[in-house]
Amino acid sequence: MNYERMFERAIQSLKDESRYRVFTEIRRHAGDFPMATRFLEDGSEQKVTIWCSNDYLGMGQHPDVVAAIKNAADTYGAGAGGTRNISGNTRMICELERELADLHMKESALVFTSGYVSNDATLSTLGKLLPDCVILSDELNHASMIDGMRHAGCEKVIFRHNDARDLEDKLKSIDPARAKIIAFESVYSMDGDISPIRDFCDLADRYKAMTYLDEVHAVGLYGLRGGGVAEREGLMDRIDIIEGTLGKAYGVVGGFITASSNIIDAIRSYAKGFIFTTTLSPVMSAGALASVRHLKASRFERAMHQERAATLKSLLTDAGLPILPSVTHIVPLMVYNAELCKQASDMLLDDYGIYIQPINYPTVPRGLERLRLTPTPFHDDAMMAELVNALKDVWHRLDLRQAA
């Protein structure tokens, strides 16, 4: 049996569909975000502007965050030294959890090594702990949520994206005596739309269901203190479990959930993805803590972020480029073809020094390929003009579809 050949075929199938991903080796410039250096295979270097970063507010290079990380390295050393059960329960991660619980006005919080792990570990554990549980999932939920539901081993029911009426139809068909969880996101990162959180909470109350809200693309960015869309809409108290990440708006790494003390204690005690993983290092915990505290107090970054996103959308629309309408900071620029999307991305990088990764299946459905732009407070008018001119050139060179 030729195992190597099997792997070659698997890779070739991705290349045949123009879905094979090539990583771009870069070095971000501290204090000069969003600029970076690209390292090419021939040993040369190229200065590039990053337009696809999830470091939405540039907090990964904020002086307070960097200083906290440096101080924690001197104080704690590099690593946590073990799992939370075995010497890894550092003071720094406990402080971070208290800060996150306060952010979402919950009794308690639990930090994981990534947002993916927090979704997977929590949802899989909930499905096992709640007897005869059924999880109702928005059809566009993130892969980490889908994996968590799959690993839960309980029944899963999928409802149409952001469709409260379809969700209610599904709830009506379920035995009222069964445990139920409605799992959904606030901001969907590929289309940039927002879920009807209030409607879903009303249905949860009516049909005695728990609510599980992924605020990964909203924490730090929305709400008076950066608590997310649920905070902005005054609904945090109606959500049983709020999940978020420290790797996007907060600019570091890690994931978390906030909920009642009993829920957190149960996940802490049963979730394998938490129990058997080394604790997030005190260095990263310190950076996250500084970032969360800063964005709780400062609204400047959020205001600038929204202004920059609105400005870019206006410029792209005026240029006749096909952006998908979005009410958030996400700016999807539609290409509708996997091969052309990869070509456009390569041309922008090679010829213009503009780094935007192509988005294709399975992240989005086939035929809805796109370039996902994420403007930050640090993308100035000159950068935006350069981007729009480059996109117009690429669209002309590849004869791509214009805006309707």
C-alpha positions in Angstrom: 0.0 0.0 0.0 1.5 3.3 -1.1 0.6 5.8 1.7 2.7 8.6 0.2 0.7 8.3 -3.0 -2.6 8.7 -1.1 -1.4 11.9 0.5 -0.2 13.2 -2.9 -3.6 12.5 -4.4 -5.3 14.3 -1.5 -3.1 17.4 -2.1 -3.6 17.2 -5.9 -7.3 17.3 -5.5 -7.0 20.6 -3.7 -4.8 21.9 -6.4 -7.2 20.8 -9.2 -10.0 22.8 -7.5 -7.7 25.8 -7.0 -8.2 25.4 -3.2 -4.5 24.6 -2.3 -3.3 27.1 0.2 0.2 28.5 0.1 1.4 30.2 3.3 3.1 33.6 3.0 6.1 33.9 5.3 6.0 37.4 6.8 7.5 39.4 9.7 5.1 42.0 11.2 6.7 45.4 12.0 6.2 46.3 15.7 5.1 49.9 15.8 4.4 50.0 12.1 1.2 48.0 11.8 -0.2 46.9 9.2 3.2 46.8 7.4 5.1 43.6 7.2 8.1 42.0 5.4 7.5 39.1 3.1 10.2 36.5 2.6 10.4 35.1 -0.9 11.8 31.7 -1.8 14.8 33.2 -3.6 15.9 34.9 -0.4 14.8 38.3 -1.3 12.4 40.4 0.8 9.3 42.5 -0.1 7.5 45.2 2.0 3.8 44.5 2.1 0.6 46.0 3.5 -1.6 43.4 5.3 -5.3 43.8 4.5 -6.6 40.5 5.9 -5.4 40.4 9.5 -7.7 39.4 12.3 -5.8 41.7 14.6 -8.7 44.0 14.0 -7.6 46.9 16.2 -3.8 46.4 16.0 -3.8 45.6 19.7 -1.1 42.9 19.1 1.4 45.8 18.9 -0.2 48.2 21.4 2.5 49.5 23.9 0.5 48.5 26.9 0.1 44.9 25.6 3.7 44.6 24.6 4.9 46.0 28.0 2.7 43.6 29.9 4.1 40.6 27.9 7.7 41.7 28.6 7.0 42.2 32.3 5.2 38.8 32.6 8.2 37.1 30.9 10.5 38.6 33.5 8.2 37.7 36.3 6.8 34.3 35.4 9.1 32.9 32.7 7.9 31.6 29.4 5.4 28.8 30.0 2.6 27.9 32.5 4.3 24.7 33.6 1.4 22.4 33.2 -2.4 22.0 32.9 -4.7 23.9 35.2 -4.9 20.7 37.4 -1.2 20.2 37.5 0.7 23.4 38.6 -0.6 25.5 35.6 -3.2 27.6 37.5 -1.1 30.8 37.4 -2.2 34.0 39.1 -2.2 35.7 35.7 -4.8 33.5 34.1 -7.0 33.7 37.1 -6.9 37.5 36.9 -7.7 37.3 33.2 -10.8 35.1 33.9 -12.1 37.5 36.5 -11.7 40.4 34.0 -13.5 38.5 31.3 -16.4 37.5 33.6 -16.7 41.2 34.5 -16.6 42.1 30.8 -19.7 40.0 30.1 -21.4 40.6 33.5 -21.2 36.9 34.3 -20.4 35.0 37.4 -17.4 33.2 36.0 -15.2 32.6 33.0 -12.8 30.0 31.7 -9.9 30.5 29.4 -8.8 28.0 26.7 -5.8 27.8 24.4 -7.8 29.0 21.4 -11.2 30.1 20.3 -11.5 26.8 18.4 -10.8 24.8 21.5 -13.2 26.8 23.6 -16.1 26.1 21.2 -15.2 22.5 20.6 -14.6 21.6 24.2 -17.6 23.5 25.6 -20.3 22.4 23.1 -19.1 18.7 23.2 -19.3 18.7 27.0 -22.7 20.4 27.1 -24.1 17.8 24.8 -22.8 15.0 27.0 -23.8 16.5 30.4 -27.4 17.5 29.5 -29.6 14.4 29.2 -31.3 13.7 25.9 -30.0 17.0 24.6 -30.6 18.5 21.2 -28.5 21.4 19.8 -30.0 23.7 17.3 -27.3 25.2 15.1 -27.4 28.1 12.6 -26.4 26.6 9.3 -23.4 29.1 8.9 -21.9 28.4 12.3 -18.1 28.2 12.5 -16.3 24.9 12.0 -15.2 24.8 15.7 -18.9 24.9 16.7 -19.8 22.2 14.2 -17.0 20.0 15.5 -18.1 20.6 19.1 -21.6 19.5 18.3 -20.4 16.5 16.4 -18.2 15.4 19.3 -21.1 15.9 21.7 -22.7 12.8 20.3 -26.2 14.2 20.8 -28.8 15.2 18.2 -28.2 18.3 16.1 -30.8 20.3 14.2 -29.8 22.9 11.7 -31.9 26.0 11.1 -31.6 28.4 8.2 -29.1 31.2 8.7 -30.4 34.0 11.0 -34.0 32.8 10.4 -36.0 33.0 13.6 -39.1 31.6 12.0 -37.3 28.5 10.8 -35.7 28.1 14.3 -39.2 28.3 15.9 -40.5 25.6 13.5 -37.6 23.4 14.6 -38.2 24.1 18.3 -41.9 23.3 18.0 -41.1 19.8 16.6 -38.9 18.9 19.7 -40.3 17.3 22.8 -40.7 20.1 25.4 -39.1 17.9 28.0 -35.8 17.6 26.2 -32.8 19.7 27.0 -32.2 22.2 24.2 -29.3 24.6 23.2 -29.6 27.3 20.6 -26.0 27.8 19.2 -25.3 30.8 17.0 -22.8 33.6 16.3 -23.2 37.4 16.6 -21.0 38.5 13.7 -20.6 36.1 10.9 -17.1 36.7 9.6 -17.5 35.8 5.9 -20.6 37.9 5.1 -20.3 40.4 7.9 -24.0 40.1 9.0 -25.3 40.0 12.5 -27.7 37.5 14.0 -31.1 38.5 15.5 -30.0 37.9 19.0 -33.1 39.3 20.7 -35.4 37.1 18.6 -33.4 34.0 19.4 -33.4 34.8 23.1 -37.2 35.3 23.0 -37.5 31.8 21.4 -35.2 30.3 24.0 -37.4 31.7 26.8 -40.6 30.4 25.1 -39.3 26.9 24.4 -37.1 26.6 27.6 -33.8 26.4 25.7 -30.2 27.5 26.6 -28.5 30.1 24.5 -24.9 29.7 23.3 -23.4 32.8 21.6 -20.1 32.9 19.7 -18.9 36.6 19.9 -15.5 35.8 18.4 -15.7 38.5 15.7 -17.4 41.0 18.0 -15.6 41.0 21.4 -13.5 44.1 21.8 -15.2 45.7 18.8 -18.8 46.3 19.8 -20.5 47.5 23.0 -19.7 50.2 25.4 -16.8 48.2 26.9 -16.1 45.8 24.0 -18.4 43.1 25.4 -19.7 42.4 21.8 -23.0 42.8 20.0 -24.9 41.3 23.0 -23.6 44.1 25.1 -24.4 46.8 22.5 -28.0 45.5 22.3 -28.4 45.1 26.1 -28.8 41.3 25.9 -25.9 39.8 27.7 -28.0 38.8 30.7 -30.2 36.8 28.4 -27.3 34.7 27.0 -26.4 31.6 29.1 -22.9 31.1 27.6 -20.9 33.8 25.7 -17.8 32.5 23.9 -15.0 34.7 22.6 -11.4 34.9 21.5 -8.3 36.7 22.6 -6.7 36.3 19.2 -8.7 38.9 17.1 -9.7 42.3 18.5 -7.5 41.7 21.6 -4.5 40.9 19.4 -3.0 38.0 21.4 -4.1 34.3 21.5 -6.6 32.1 23.4 -10.3 31.6 23.7 -12.8 31.8 26.6 -16.3 31.3 27.8 -18.3 33.2 30.4 -21.4 31.9 32.1 -22.8 31.1 35.6 -20.5 29.6 38.2 -22.2 26.2 37.9 -21.8 26.1 34.1 -18.2 27.1 34.2 -17.4 24.6 37.0 -19.1 21.8 35.0 -17.1 22.6 31.8 -13.9 23.0 33.9 -14.5 19.6 35.5 -15.5 17.6 32.4 -14.2 19.2 29.2 -11.3 17.1 27.9 -10.1 20.0 25.7 -9.6 22.0 28.8 -8.4 19.3 31.3 -5.7 17.7 29.1 -4.2 20.9 27.6 -1.3 22.9 29.0 -2.5 26.3 30.3 -2.2 29.4 28.2 1.1 30.9 29.2 1.3 33.7 31.7 3.0 35.8 29.1 0.1 35.6 26.7 -2.4 35.8 29.6 -0.7 39.1 30.6 -1.0 40.5 27.1 -4.6 39.5 26.9 -5.4 41.0 30.3 -3.8 44.3 29.3 -5.7 44.4 26.0 -9.1 43.6 27.6 -8.6 46.2 30.3 -7.5 48.9 27.7 -10.5 48.2 25.4 -12.9 48.3 28.3 -11.9 51.9 29.1 -11.1 53.2 25.6 -13.6 53.7 22.8 -11.2 55.4 20.4 -10.1 52.2 18.7 -13.7 51.0 18.1 -14.8 54.4 16.7 -11.8 54.6 14.4 -12.3 51.0 13.3 -15.9 51.6 12.3 -15.0 54.8 10.5 -12.2 53.1 8.5 -14.5 50.2 7.5 -17.2 52.6 6.3 -14.7 54.7 4.4 -13.3 51.6 2.6 -16.7 50.3 1.7 -17.6 53.7 0.2 -14.4 53.8 -1.9 -14.8 50.3 -3.2 -18.5 51.0 -4.1 -17.5 54.2 -5.9 -14.9 52.2 -7.9 -17.6 49.8 -9.1 -16.0 46.8 -7.2 -18.4 44.1 -6.1 -18.5 44.2 -2.3 -21.1 42.3 -0.4 -23.2 44.7 1.7 -22.2 44.4 5.3 -23.3 46.1 8.5 -20.1 45.3 10.3 -16.3 45.8 9.9 -16.1 42.8 7.5 -15.7 43.9 3.9 -16.2 40.9 1.5 -15.0 41.6 -2.1 -16.7 39.0 -4.3 -14.8 37.1 -7.0 -17.2 34.0 -7.5 -14.4 31.7 -8.9 -11.7 29.8 -7.0 -9.0 30.0 -9.6 -9.5 33.6 -10.3 -9.7 34.4 -6.6 -6.3 32.8 -6.2 -4.9 34.6 -9.2 -6.2 38.0 -7.9 -4.6 37.4 -4.5 -1.3 36.4 -6.0 -1.2 39.4 -8.4 -2.0 41.8 -5.5 0.8 40.4 -3.5 3.4 40.0 -6.2 2.8 43.1 -8.2 1.4 45.6 -5.6 2.7 44.4 -2.2 -0.9 44.1 -1.0 -1.5 40.9 1.1 -5.1 39.6 1.0 -5.7 35.8 1.2 -8.3 34.2 -1.0 -11.4 32.7 0.7 -12.8 29.6 -0.8 -14.5 26.3 0.0 -15.1 25.0 2.6 -15.0 28.4 4.4 -17.5 29.7 1.9 -19.7 27.7 -0.6 -18.3 27.0 -4.1 -19.0 29.8 -6.4 -19.0 32.4 -3.6 -15.2 32.8 -3.4 -14.0 36.2 -2.3 -11.2 38.4 -0.9 -12.1 39.3 2.7 -10.8 42.7 3.6 -10.4 43.7 7.3 -9.5 47.4 7.5 -8.1 48.6 10.9 -7.7 52.0 12.6 -4.2 52.0 11.1 -5.1 51.7 7.4 -4.9 55.4 6.4 -6.3 57.2 3.4 -3.2 56.7 1.3 -3.2 52.9 1.9 -6.8 52.8 0.9 -6.2 54.7 -2.3 -3.4 52.4 -3.1 -5.6 49.4 -2.4 -8.5 50.6 -4.6 -6.2 51.4 -7.5 -4.5 48.0 -7.3 -7.9 46.2 -7.1 -9.2 48.2 -10.2 -6.1 47.1 -12.1 -6.4 43.5 -11.1 -10.1 43.4 -11.9 -9.4 44.8 -15.4 -6.4 42.4 -16.0 -8.4 39.3 -15.0 -11.7 40.6 -16.5 -13.5 40.0 -13.2 -17.1 40.7 -12.5 -18.0 44.3 -11.7 -20.6 45.4 -9.2 -24.2 45.0 -10.4 
